[in-house]
């Protein structure tokens, strides 16, 4: 199966590194061009991005959006292995499996002439800085569409909401003392752990919404102490808060900043993703994926953030939709190989169904 072979090849590139990203982008470009798909692209903040248009020259336009970059992993995770329908490896689920399915769909849709399909492959989705992303740049420079699908992992469901990201760096202050007399100091490392537990119990952390039972709060990094025989007087923690649609990041910051002996700064912020429904593109995709149960397939929320926000903020309706799997960012990340073929087929069927399902090109355009 072509989708499996592509996913396996993509996993072998260590795309948490610049060299791996460059090599993987070259492979994607070469694979598409070998199938008569013209590929463009460029460099943004030192990382490559790829673009390609197939199908109609005008009319309804759909973006297939994916990313090559992954979070770091041990070398063995870049050697894919296959067991009982599961393809294991870093990025298998997030989102090289989805990217492989999109590449195959672009190939299969090149000959149709009713819908313009735009393929966009970036390499900066996993970055944790507030720098402008390649997706943002392309939209700012004029990339347009009526609908976008980003291939983030959703288990063949349709993500119409995603949590926002509020990543904070918190400096916790203590008092130094000799390591032999810790009672004379105020240990900033221990205080930092207490600060994190207090954040978990703040009012915002107990709120819920229709699709989420609570925000996600993770202690991602910690630095403290500069000598073994000294009570540390400063500790820095990075806290990753994934907040709910409807919550206000300024309000969350205000609650955290009320904690004593702390200084708080924002590392990274992304707003929650919300696509309004009923939306004709979402409805059509749901019918393809879910058959007789489209409503159930529509109402899915994702805990993670993605570049889908880039499209939504530009007024382009967009969803997250990817293959089945599990363990993303973990030691046993995997994607279901059977779901890769279903995923590619769903993308192809969605594009073929749009003209007849929704009528004229004017009907397809969403205000």
N, C-alpha and C positions, 0 to 999 in steps of 0.2 A: 504494500500500500504506500503510495507516494507521500501521504501526510506523515506516516510514521518515519519513513526514511529521511524526510526533510527535518522533522523534529529532532531525530537522533543527531543529524549533522549539525544543526544549530546548537545543540547542547554541548558539543565538543569544543566550541569556542568559549574561552574564559572571558565573557563579556562584562566582567567587573573591572577589567583592565583596558587601557587605551588600545594596546596592541590587539587584544581579542575582539574589541568592538570594530576596529578597522577591518580585520580579517573577515568577521561575520558579515559586515555590510558589503564587502566585496563579493562574498559568496551569494548573498541575496540578489545583488544587482546582476551578477553573472547568470544566476539561475533563471531570472525573469527574462533577461535579454536573449538567452538561448531558446526561449519560447516566444520570441518575436514581440516581447513587451518592451517598449521604449522606456527607459528609466532615467530620471533626472535626480537632482539633489544638490547637496552642498555641505557646508560645515557651519555649525553653530556652537559657539563656546568650545571649539576644539573637537567637537564630536560630529560624526557624519549623520546626515538624514537622507532618506531616499523618497522619491515621489514617482508615481506613474498613473496615467489615465488610460482606461480602456473603455470600449463600448461606444456609446453615443457621444457626439461632439457637443451636444447641448441638451436641454431638457432636464428632467429630474436627476439630481446628483447625490450619490451616496459615497461616503468615505469609509474605507476599511483602514483602521488605525492600529498599529502595533508598535512594540518597543523591543529592542535587542538587548538592552542592558539588564543586568541582574545584580543582586546583592552578593557580596563576597561569600565564598564557600571553599572548603578544602579541595585540593586538586582532584580527589577521587570522584567528586560530584560532577565533574566535567567529562566523565567516562560513562556514557549512558548504559543502562542495563534494562532488560525486558523480562518481566515475570508476570504471568497470569493476567494479561491485558494491561499491565501497568508499566509504563515507560518511566524509569527513574532518572533523575539528574537535575542539577541546578537549572532553573528556568523552564523545566518541563511543563509546569502548570502556570507559571507567571513569567513570561507568557510565550515561550518559544513554540509550544504546541499550538496555541491559537494563531501565532504568526505563520506557522507552516500551513495551517488550514486556510488562512487568508491568501497566502501566496498561490495555493492550488486553486482557490476560488477565482482569483484575478485571472489566472491562465484560462480557466473554463469560461469566464464571462467576456473575454476579449472579443469574441465573434458576435455577441448580441449587439443590437443597435438601438435599443429602446431607453436604456438608462446609462448615464455616465458613472463609472465606478472609479473612484480615486483611491489609490493605495498610498498610504503614508507610513513610513517606518522611521522611528526616531531612536535615539540612544541615550536619552537623558531623563527618562521617566522616573527612575529610582533615585535621582539626586535629592539631597535633603537641604538644598539651599533655595533662597527666594529668587535666584536668577531667572530671567525670562527663558522659557523652554522653547525648543525647536517648534513644537506645535503652536505655541503662542506667536512666535515670529512669523510662521507661514500664514497664519490667519490674519495677522496684522498687515502682511504684505499682499493680501488679496485672495487667499485661498477661500473659496466659497463652497457651500454644499447645502442640501436640503435636509440631510440626516447623516449622522456619523455613528459608527459602531467601533468601539475600542475592544480589543480581544482579551480583556482581563478575565481571570478565572471566575466563572459563575455557575459551573456545572450544568451547562446548556439551559440556563434560565436567563432572564432578562433583567439586568440591574437598572432600575429606574431611580434609585437613590443611592448615595454613598456618603459616608461620614466625612466631615471636614477634618483638616489637620491643623493643630496648634502645637508646634514643637517649641518647648521652652528650655532655656538654660538658666538654672537656678544656682546662685552662689550662696552657700550657707556659711555663716560666720560663727566661730567659736573663740576659744582662748587657749593659747599654747601653754604647755608645762612640760617638765621632764617626764619621760616615759615611765620612770620608776614611781612617780607620784601623780597618777592620772586624776586623782580626786581634787588636785589643785588647778586643773584645767577644765575646759569645756570642749569635749571632743566633737569637732565639726562633722566628722564622718558619721558618727552615731546620730547626730542631730539631723543630718541629711536624710538618713533612712526614715527617721520620724517625720520629717517634712513630707516625704513621698507618701507615707501612710495617711497623713492628714489630708493631702490632696485627694486621695481615694475616697475620703469621707466628706468632702465638701458638698454643698447642696447641688451643684451642677452635675456631680458624678452619680446622683441618685435619680436623675430624670430619665424619662423614656419617651418613645414616639410610636407611631403605628407600625413601623418596620424594624425598630431597634429597641431592645429592652434596657440599654444603658450606653453611655459613652465607653470608649476603650481608653485605658490609661496604662502606659508602660514606662518603666524605668529603663532607659536604653543604654546610658553610659554613666559612669561615676569616676571622678578623680578626687583624691584627697590624701593629704600627708606628704611631707617631703623628707622625713627621716624616721627610721624605725623607733628610735628612742625619744620621740617627741610626740606629745599630744597634738594632733592636727588642729590648726586654728582656722582652716578654710577647706571647704569641700564643694565641688561643682557637680551637679547632676543634670543630665539631659532627660527631660520628661516629654513623652510623645502622647498627646491627648487627641483622640479622634472623637470630635464632638458631633452632636446630632443636628440634622436639619431643623431649623427653628431656634437653636441655641445661639447666643451672641458671644463671639470670641472675646470681645472687650469685657463682658461680664465675667467670663471665666478667668481672664487675666486679673481682674479686680479682686476676685475671691482669693486667688493664689498670692497676690501681692499683699494681702492682709496678714499672711503668715509672718511671724516675727523672725528677726535675725536673717533675713533673706534679701537678695537682690535678683530680680527677674528680668530676663530679656527674651525676645522672640527670635528663634532661629529660622523658622519656616512656618508659613501659613498658607493653607488652601481652603477655600470655601467648600461647603458640602455640595454634592451634585444632586440636582432634582430635575427630572424631566416630567413635564405635566402630561397626564394622560386623562382621557383618551387622546392619543396622537395617532394619526393614520399610519405612520411608518412603524410605530411601536406595535400597533394592532396587527398590521400585516406580518411583521416578524413573529409575533406571538402565535398567530394562526399557523405559520409554517412550523414553528418549533413544537407547539403544544397540541396541535390537532384540535381536539374537541374541548380543550380546557385553557383557552387563552388568558382568561382573567387570572387564573392561578399563576401563570407564568409571568405576568406583568409585574405583580407586586413583590419584587425582590429587592432587598437592600444589601449593599456591600459594606463591610467594615472598613475596607481599605480605600484609599484615595487613588485617583488616576488622572490622566490627561483628558478625560471626558469633560472636566471642568473648563478646559480651554475652549471647547466648542460651545458649551452651554453659555459661558460668559459672553460669547460673540453672537448669541442669539440663534445658534444652530442646534436643533434638538439632537440629543445624543444619548446612547445607552452603552452599558458594559455588557458584553455577551461573549462568553468563551467556553471551551470544552470542560469536561468533567475531570476531577483529580483531587489532589489534596497536598498538604504539607508545604505550601509555598513559603519560602524563606527559611525552611527548616532542613534537617539532615536527611529526610526521606521524602523529598518532593517528587511527585509523580503525576502523570496524566494518563487517562484512559485512552488507549489506542483506538478502541472501538468508537469512542466519542469524537475522535478527530475526524473520521470520515463523516459522521453524522453532522458535525459542526460545519465542515466544508460544504456538505450538501445543503444545509439550512441556509447558508449565505447565498449559494447559487440559486436555490429555489425562491428565496426572498426577492432577489433582484428580478428574476423572471416573472414573478407574480405581481410585482408592483403595477405595471401598466394596466393589466386586466382587472386587478383587484381594486384599484383606486380610480380608474378612469383616465381622463385626459391629463396632460402635463400640468394644466392649471390646477386640477384637483389635487395633484401630488404636492404642490407647494404649500408649505406650512408657514403661516404668519408668525 
